[in-house]
Amino acid sequence: MEKLYENCNLCQRRCNINRYKQKGICGATDKLKIARAALHFWEEPCISGENGSGTIFFSNCNLKCVYCQNHHISTGGFGEEITIERLSDICLELQNKKAHNINLVTPTHYVPSIIKGIKKAKEQGLNIPIVYNTSTYETIETIRILENIVDVYLPDLKYYDDNLAKKYSNIKDYFETATRNIREMYNQVGKPVFKDNIMQKGIIVRILLLPEHLEDTKKIIKYLYDEYHDDIYISIMNQYTPIKKHKQFPNLNKKVEEKEYDELINYACDLGIKNAFIQEGETQSESFIPDFNLDGVR
């Protein structure tokens, strides 16, 4: 499994480099690196529940979106290297803290090691759902090797227009890649299954409304409803938070306007969407950004 690092094509950037010797665009070597492992209460209700989601934030990222709220770990690479054995132990520690699930955040570039760690943890008694929380720019081969490992997929669908993907994330063919991956995810886990209001199987597609990109987001929602109707959940988010000044993209220097978000929710309702999460109140705040302090890492 870890031979996949020798010619790394885990994500659609397809660097094809040997990560035992050099770093790819993601900034990662072959060593697991994480910035936080703790109970997290700010996910969708069926993920966080009352006890919290056992969330593991992986360092580095294959996208590096210019507006990333977790840029300290995604671009800056903050975190600490751990072994596969330590990852396994962390999963069990989170389960012992009554986490509803193990939530793998930005895991793409470490998938081979994660699979080994999860398998090892399951051999030692891990029995809560595994959530794969991703920007959805993997190769299809990467998603396929996750079958029977992942129970709940939590993919982003960031852009409909690939010009926006190039503009903000410096990637091409995003929509084609992400929608292909979501189809494979659905084929693996199927329609949502719940136990005590916590999702055990299924998909929640996250859609972040960016300032002045209402029409693009509407197209994403329509695509998902046309393809899946209510066989998946969607999470329509207004939490975009400006972290730094963008001279090149002035629209990213402000929050989403309330009227924009209201129009988007009304659009989803008019389509007939029932299985959706929406955000209410003040979510556009840096207080919702986790404190990356190596909590739970050591």
C-alpha positions as CSV (number, residue, x, y, z in Angstrom):
1,M,0.0,0.0,0.0
2,E,2.7,2.5,0.9
3,K,4.4,1.9,-2.4
4,L,1.8,4.4,-3.7
5,Y,4.1,7.1,-2.3
6,E,6.9,6.0,-4.7
7,N,5.1,7.4,-7.7
8,C,2.5,9.5,-6.0
9,N,-0.7,10.0,-8.0
10,L,-3.1,10.0,-5.0
11,C,-4.6,13.3,-6.1
12,Q,-5.6,14.6,-9.5
13,R,-2.5,16.8,-9.7
14,R,-0.7,13.6,-10.4
15,C,2.8,14.8,-9.4
16,N,4.2,11.3,-10.0
17,I,7.1,11.9,-7.6
18,N,8.8,9.7,-5.0
19,R,7.6,11.1,-1.7
20,Y,10.2,9.1,0.1
21,K,12.7,11.5,-1.5
22,Q,10.9,14.7,-2.1
23,K,7.6,16.6,-1.5
24,G,4.8,17.0,-4.0
25,I,2.6,20.1,-4.5
26,C,0.8,19.0,-1.3
27,G,3.9,19.6,0.7
28,A,3.8,16.1,2.3
29,T,6.5,13.5,2.6
30,D,5.7,9.8,3.2
31,K,5.3,10.5,6.9
32,L,1.9,11.1,8.5
33,K,1.6,14.6,9.9
34,I,-1.3,15.9,12.0
35,A,-2.1,19.2,13.8
36,R,-5.0,18.2,16.1
37,A,-6.9,15.2,17.2
38,A,-9.9,16.0,19.4
39,L,-13.6,16.0,19.8
40,H,-15.2,18.5,17.4
41,F,-18.7,19.9,17.9
42,W,-19.1,22.1,14.8
43,E,-19.8,19.6,12.1
44,E,-23.3,18.7,10.8
45,P,-25.6,17.5,13.6
46,C,-25.6,13.9,12.4
47,I,-21.7,13.9,12.5
48,S,-21.0,15.8,15.7
49,G,-24.1,14.7,17.7
50,E,-24.0,15.3,21.4
51,N,-20.6,13.8,22.1
52,G,-18.6,15.3,19.3
53,S,-16.8,13.9,16.2
54,G,-13.4,12.4,16.7
55,T,-11.7,14.7,14.3
56,I,-8.1,14.3,13.1
57,F,-6.7,17.3,11.2
58,F,-4.0,16.3,8.8
59,S,-1.2,18.7,7.9
60,N,-0.6,19.9,4.3
61,C,-3.1,19.9,1.4
62,N,-3.2,19.1,-2.3
63,L,-5.5,22.1,-3.1
64,K,-4.2,25.1,-1.1
65,C,-7.2,27.3,-1.9
66,V,-6.3,31.0,-1.5
67,Y,-9.2,31.5,1.0
68,C,-8.5,28.5,3.2
69,Q,-9.4,29.1,6.8
70,N,-7.0,26.3,7.9
71,H,-4.0,27.8,6.0
72,H,-1.8,27.4,9.0
73,I,-1.8,23.7,8.5
74,S,-2.8,23.4,4.8
75,T,-0.2,25.7,3.4
76,G,2.0,26.4,6.3
77,G,2.3,22.7,7.1
78,F,2.1,23.1,10.8
79,G,1.8,19.8,12.7
80,E,3.8,16.9,14.0
81,E,4.9,13.7,12.3
82,I,3.4,10.5,13.8
83,T,3.7,6.8,13.1
84,I,0.9,4.6,11.7
85,E,0.8,2.9,15.2
86,R,0.2,6.3,16.8
87,L,-2.6,7.1,14.4
88,S,-4.2,3.8,15.4
89,D,-3.9,4.7,19.0
90,I,-5.4,8.1,18.5
91,C,-8.4,6.6,16.9
92,L,-8.9,4.3,19.9
93,E,-8.4,7.2,22.3
94,L,-11.1,9.2,20.5
95,Q,-13.4,6.3,20.7
96,N,-12.8,6.0,24.4
97,K,-13.8,9.7,24.7
98,K,-17.2,8.6,23.3
99,A,-16.7,10.2,19.9
100,H,-19.5,9.3,17.5
101,N,-17.0,8.6,14.6
102,I,-13.4,9.1,13.4
103,N,-13.4,12.2,11.2
104,L,-10.4,12.3,8.8
105,V,-9.9,16.0,7.7
106,T,-7.9,16.7,4.5
107,P,-6.6,13.1,4.3
108,T,-6.0,12.7,0.6
109,H,-2.3,12.8,0.5
110,Y,-1.9,10.2,3.4
111,V,-4.5,7.6,2.3
112,P,-2.1,4.6,2.2
113,S,-0.9,5.2,5.7
114,I,-4.4,6.0,7.0
115,I,-5.8,2.8,5.6
116,K,-3.1,0.8,7.5
117,G,-3.8,2.8,10.7
118,I,-7.5,2.3,10.5
119,K,-7.2,-1.4,9.9
120,K,-4.8,-1.7,12.8
121,A,-7.2,0.2,15.1
122,K,-10.1,-2.0,14.0
123,E,-8.1,-5.1,14.9
124,Q,-7.9,-3.6,18.4
125,G,-11.6,-2.8,18.8
126,L,-12.3,0.4,16.8
127,N,-16.0,0.1,15.9
128,I,-17.3,3.6,15.2
129,P,-17.9,4.9,11.7
130,I,-15.0,6.3,9.7
131,V,-15.7,9.7,8.1
132,Y,-13.6,10.9,5.1
133,N,-13.7,14.7,5.0
134,T,-12.2,15.8,1.7
135,S,-11.9,18.6,-0.9
136,T,-12.7,15.8,-3.5
137,Y,-9.7,16.2,-5.8
138,E,-8.5,12.6,-5.6
139,T,-7.8,10.3,-8.4
140,I,-10.5,7.7,-8.9
141,E,-8.0,5.0,-7.9
142,T,-7.6,6.6,-4.5
143,I,-11.3,6.7,-3.8
144,R,-11.6,3.0,-4.9
145,I,-9.1,1.8,-2.4
146,L,-11.2,3.4,0.4
147,E,-14.0,0.9,-0.2
148,N,-14.9,-1.0,3.0
149,I,-12.7,1.4,5.0
150,V,-14.9,4.6,4.9
151,D,-18.5,4.5,6.1
152,V,-19.4,8.2,5.6
153,Y,-18.1,10.5,2.9
154,L,-18.0,14.2,3.6
155,P,-16.8,15.7,0.2
156,D,-16.7,19.3,-0.8
157,L,-18.1,20.3,-4.2
158,K,-16.4,23.7,-4.4
159,Y,-16.8,24.9,-8.0
160,Y,-19.1,24.3,-10.9
161,D,-17.1,26.6,-13.2
162,D,-13.6,25.3,-13.7
163,N,-12.4,28.9,-14.3
164,L,-13.1,29.4,-10.6
165,A,-11.1,26.3,-9.7
166,K,-8.2,27.6,-11.6
167,K,-8.6,31.1,-10.1
168,Y,-8.8,30.1,-6.5
169,S,-7.2,26.7,-6.2
170,N,-4.9,26.5,-9.3
171,I,-6.4,23.3,-10.5
172,K,-8.1,22.1,-13.7
173,D,-10.9,19.7,-14.4
174,Y,-12.2,20.1,-10.8
175,F,-15.9,19.6,-11.5
176,E,-15.4,16.5,-13.6
177,T,-13.0,15.0,-11.1
178,A,-15.1,15.8,-8.0
179,T,-18.4,14.6,-9.4
180,R,-16.8,11.4,-10.7
181,N,-15.4,10.8,-7.2
182,I,-18.8,11.6,-5.5
183,R,-20.4,9.0,-7.8
184,E,-17.9,6.4,-6.7
185,M,-18.4,7.3,-3.1
186,Y,-22.2,6.9,-3.6
187,N,-21.6,3.5,-5.2
188,Q,-19.7,2.4,-2.2
189,V,-21.9,3.6,0.7
190,G,-25.3,4.1,-0.9
191,K,-28.2,5.9,0.7
192,P,-27.9,7.4,4.2
193,V,-28.3,5.1,7.2
194,F,-28.7,6.5,10.7
195,K,-28.5,5.2,14.3
196,D,-29.7,7.4,17.1
197,N,-29.6,10.4,14.7
198,I,-25.9,9.8,13.9
199,M,-25.0,8.9,10.3
200,Q,-23.6,5.4,10.0
201,K,-23.4,5.2,6.2
202,G,-23.9,7.7,3.4
203,I,-22.7,11.0,1.9
204,I,-23.0,14.6,2.9
205,V,-21.8,16.9,0.1
206,R,-20.6,20.3,1.5
207,I,-21.2,23.4,-0.6
208,L,-19.5,26.6,0.6
209,L,-21.1,29.8,-0.8
210,L,-18.3,32.2,-1.7
211,P,-18.9,36.0,-1.9
212,E,-20.4,37.0,-5.3
213,H,-20.6,33.5,-6.6
214,L,-24.2,32.7,-5.9
215,E,-25.0,31.5,-9.5
216,D,-22.1,29.0,-9.5
217,T,-23.3,27.6,-6.2
218,K,-26.9,27.3,-7.5
219,K,-25.6,25.2,-10.4
220,I,-23.8,22.9,-8.0
221,I,-27.0,22.4,-6.0
222,K,-29.1,21.7,-9.1
223,Y,-26.6,19.2,-10.4
224,L,-26.6,17.3,-7.1
225,Y,-30.4,17.2,-6.9
226,D,-30.8,16.2,-10.5
227,E,-28.2,13.3,-10.0
228,Y,-29.2,12.1,-6.5
229,H,-32.4,13.7,-5.4
230,D,-32.6,13.0,-1.7
231,D,-30.4,9.9,-1.8
232,I,-27.6,12.0,-0.4
233,Y,-27.5,15.0,2.0
234,I,-26.2,18.4,1.1
235,S,-24.8,20.9,3.5
236,I,-25.2,24.5,2.3
237,M,-22.7,26.7,4.2
238,N,-22.5,30.4,4.6
239,Q,-19.4,30.3,6.9
240,Y,-16.9,31.7,4.5
241,T,-14.6,33.8,6.7
242,P,-12.0,36.3,5.3
243,I,-8.7,35.4,7.0
244,K,-6.3,37.7,5.1
245,K,-6.5,40.6,2.6
246,H,-6.7,39.5,-1.1
247,K,-5.5,42.2,-3.4
248,Q,-6.1,40.1,-6.5
249,F,-9.6,38.9,-5.4
250,P,-11.4,41.8,-3.6
251,N,-14.6,39.8,-3.3
252,L,-12.9,37.4,-0.9
253,N,-12.3,40.3,1.5
254,K,-15.9,40.3,2.7
255,K,-18.4,37.9,4.2
256,V,-21.3,36.4,2.3
257,E,-24.3,38.7,2.4
258,E,-27.3,37.5,4.2
259,K,-29.5,38.1,1.2
260,E,-27.2,36.0,-1.0
261,Y,-27.5,33.0,1.4
262,D,-31.3,33.4,1.8
263,E,-31.7,33.4,-2.0
264,L,-29.6,30.2,-2.2
265,I,-31.7,28.5,0.5
266,N,-34.9,29.5,-1.2
267,Y,-33.5,28.2,-4.5
268,A,-32.8,24.8,-2.9
269,C,-36.3,24.7,-1.4
270,D,-37.9,25.6,-4.7
271,L,-36.1,22.6,-6.3
272,G,-37.7,20.4,-3.8
273,I,-34.6,19.4,-1.8
274,K,-35.5,17.9,1.6
275,N,-32.2,16.4,2.8
276,A,-30.1,19.4,3.5
277,F,-28.4,21.2,6.3
278,I,-28.3,24.9,6.5
279,Q,-26.5,27.3,8.8
280,E,-28.1,29.9,11.0
281,G,-26.7,32.6,13.2
282,E,-23.1,33.9,13.1
283,T,-20.9,31.2,11.6
284,Q,-18.6,33.6,9.8
285,S,-16.1,34.0,12.6
286,E,-12.6,32.9,13.3
287,S,-13.9,31.5,16.6
288,F,-15.2,28.6,14.6
289,I,-11.7,27.8,13.3
290,P,-10.0,25.1,15.4
291,D,-7.0,25.9,17.6
292,F,-4.2,23.9,16.0
293,N,-2.1,23.3,19.1
294,L,-1.2,19.6,18.7
295,D,-4.1,18.7,21.0
296,G,-4.3,14.9,21.2
297,V,-1.3,14.4,18.9
298,R,1.2,13.2,21.4
